[in-house]
Amino acid sequence: MNKLTEVSPDRQARLRALRRQIVQAASLTTHWKEVAPLGIAGVDACLNGGVATGALHEVAAADHRSTPASIGFLLALITL
């Protein structure tokens, strides 16, 4: 890792705790009232019909090589 991507252990722990809180909050409701279908049957099926509207979503690249794909996905979501 370089200086720009290094994350301290304390910050990593805080991020893990926040992610757990988000998962817990999201699990309170299993189905969103409104979803925006992506138009790809397989993806929409995995997302219970599409991306939930009015909800917080996290999109993260698996590694630096996947960053352009994740940015493209976010840009596609903006057009919905």
C-alpha positions as CSV (number, residue, x, y, z in Angstrom):
1,M,0.0,0.0,0.0
2,N,1.1,3.5,-0.6
3,K,0.6,6.5,1.7
4,L,-2.7,7.5,-0.1
5,T,-4.3,4.1,0.4
6,E,-3.0,3.2,3.9
7,V,-5.8,2.9,6.5
8,S,-4.9,2.7,10.2
9,P,-6.1,-0.3,12.2
10,D,-8.2,2.1,14.3
11,R,-9.9,3.5,11.2
12,Q,-10.4,-0.1,9.8
13,A,-12.1,-1.1,13.1
14,R,-14.4,1.9,12.9
15,L,-15.3,1.2,9.3
16,R,-16.1,-2.4,10.2
17,A,-18.3,-1.2,13.0
18,L,-20.1,1.2,10.8
19,R,-20.7,-1.4,8.1
20,R,-22.2,-3.8,10.7
21,Q,-24.5,-1.0,11.8
22,I,-25.6,-0.4,8.2
23,V,-26.2,-4.1,7.7
24,Q,-28.3,-4.2,10.9
25,A,-30.3,-1.2,9.9
26,A,-30.9,-2.5,6.4
27,S,-32.0,-5.9,7.8
28,L,-34.9,-4.3,9.6
29,T,-36.8,-4.2,6.3
30,T,-36.5,-7.0,3.9
31,H,-38.2,-5.4,1.0
32,W,-38.1,-1.8,-0.1
33,K,-41.3,-0.1,-1.2
34,E,-39.7,1.2,-4.4
35,V,-36.9,-0.2,-6.4
36,A,-35.2,0.9,-9.6
37,P,-34.7,-2.1,-11.9
38,L,-31.4,-2.2,-13.7
39,G,-32.9,-4.0,-16.7
40,I,-30.6,-7.0,-16.3
41,A,-32.8,-9.9,-15.2
42,G,-30.0,-11.8,-13.3
43,V,-28.9,-8.7,-11.4
44,D,-32.4,-7.5,-10.7
45,A,-33.3,-11.0,-9.3
46,C,-30.3,-10.8,-6.9
47,L,-31.5,-7.4,-5.8
48,N,-35.1,-8.3,-5.2
49,G,-36.3,-6.5,-8.3
50,G,-33.7,-3.7,-8.5
51,V,-31.8,-1.2,-6.5
52,A,-33.7,0.2,-3.6
53,T,-34.6,3.8,-3.9
54,G,-34.2,6.2,-1.0
55,A,-31.6,3.9,0.5
56,L,-27.9,4.1,1.2
57,H,-25.7,1.9,-1.0
58,E,-22.0,1.1,-0.8
59,V,-20.1,0.3,-4.0
60,A,-16.5,-0.7,-3.6
61,A,-14.0,-2.1,-6.1
62,A,-12.5,-5.4,-5.1
63,D,-9.1,-4.0,-6.1
64,H,-7.6,-1.1,-8.0
65,R,-8.1,-2.9,-11.4
66,S,-11.9,-3.0,-10.7
67,T,-12.2,0.7,-9.9
68,P,-13.2,1.8,-13.4
69,A,-16.0,-0.8,-13.4
70,S,-17.3,0.4,-10.0
71,I,-17.2,4.0,-11.2
72,G,-19.1,3.0,-14.3
73,F,-21.7,1.2,-12.2
74,L,-22.2,4.3,-10.1
75,L,-22.5,6.5,-13.1
76,A,-25.1,4.1,-14.6
77,L,-27.1,4.3,-11.3
78,I,-27.1,8.1,-11.5
79,T,-29.0,7.9,-14.8
80,L,-31.9,5.9,-13.3
